[in-house]
Amino acid sequence: MAGLFILVLALFNVSFGNKALWLTIALLLIVVGTLWFANISYRGQSKGIKNDGVWFKSISSRGLTGWLTGLALTGFYIVLYFKATWLGLGAAGGQNTGLVALFDPLSQLLSGRPASQWFVYGTLYTIAILAFGYKFILKYRHNRYEQIRTVSVMFFQLAFAFLIPEFMYVMNSDLPYYDLKNVWPLNYYNFEQYRVDALINAGSIGMAMLIFGIVSIFIITPILTFRYGKRWYCSWVCGCGGLAETAGDSFRHLSDKTQAAWKVERWVIHSVVVFVVLMTTAVIHSYLGKDSSKYWLTKNIFLYGVAGLLTLVFGLTMAFKRNAFGKDAKFGAIGYFVVILALIGMYTFSGHGDVFLFKASTLRVFYGFLIGSIFSRRDWYRLLSYFWESRMVSFWLSYGCHFRLPTAFIFKI
């Protein structure tokens, strides 16, 4: 609480003479306090899961403390994404102030540039996973699998998501930010025009990263998923689930355990997959040209190529794995064919040639908000679900993650 209080003071533009010292004190207090709490809770106890008294604590039983925490976390994330200047982010070329300025020394140390709102977010995010990851390991110290898996998540968050991108900027400042562990659709932005141009202009290292991004989608992910299932990524690598698996572990008892919830979740998972494929295809399509004399990959070639690829993948899947499919998966396959028809139909019959009859700029903004702010940030909402538990409305999101928010709050967003 003392460490968080220092961050709150910075948020209100309290002037700290030595920002590096005060930032170090604040972060150390947060980490030490969390580790101290973890040791008190589990170190002197016998091995085994300890969930004693969770329904008697305000923060973990939908009490006042839980609601206030949910409001604070939700408000912080909304401001972070949409109003970063309120946190002190300087305008173009301007100096940072407030909370963002407090993190300038750490950002300067790692990459030689001022902090951004995302650097603040990444730092606190990483600290939360590391500190609460230690707590998780203590709690599940009787289970070697859970311990190793948690260490893996902590490592990938610290190295691949936080440190390596900063070091890469030091080596080549022309490189755009690249979280190496994020694969499509989490890095929905990876093939936007400005990023592709920046990676190509960065030389061999940029081309290697661009190729790695393509290989991770079409080779690495399919092979590892076929061999180990989705857990190789969602449970061992992905930072989106890392926060919910560590900081959110103490609240998972609040999630809906009914069979009805699981059935709805399975149906919505396939709907999200269809939506993501459709939107990604439409966004990439909006960047391509029509003139075959200038471009080898035209709008037509790309669109029919996607349709052919999806047909081939699901044709083979239905031929060899149809007996392993549940009802929801079979209808999911039908949904993909509807997607194919929609892609071809929308493009063929739209007078201006835009998929979904939307302008390219509108489509990119819409896609960026849904995938970048909502779906791929489901780690926050998965964690927040434990604070905002409500029977009023339920939203199930991708990869089995779900959250609940009061109806009025959702519609206001």
Secondary structure, 3 states (H helix, E strand, C coil): CHHHHHHHHHHCCCCCCCHHHHHHHHHHHHHHHHHHHHHHHHHCCCCCCCCCCHHHCHHHCCCHHHHHHHHHHHHHHHHHHHCHHHHCCCCCCCCCCHHHHHCHHHHHHHHCCCCCHHHHHHHHHHHHHHHHHHHHHHHCCCCHHHHHHHHHHHHHHHHHHHHHHHHHHHHCCCCCCCCCCCCCCCCCCCCCHHHHHHHHHCCHHHHHHHHHHHHHHHHHHHHHHHHHCCHHHHCCCCHHHHHHHHCCHHHHHHCCCCHHHHHHHHHHHHHHHHHHHHHHHHHHHHHCCCCCCCCCCCHHHHHHHHHHHHHHHHHHHHHHHHHHCCHHHHHHHHHHHHHHHHHHHHHHHCCCCCHHHCCHHHHHHHHHHHHHHHHCCHHHHHHHCCCCCCCCCCEECHHHCEECCCHHHHHHC
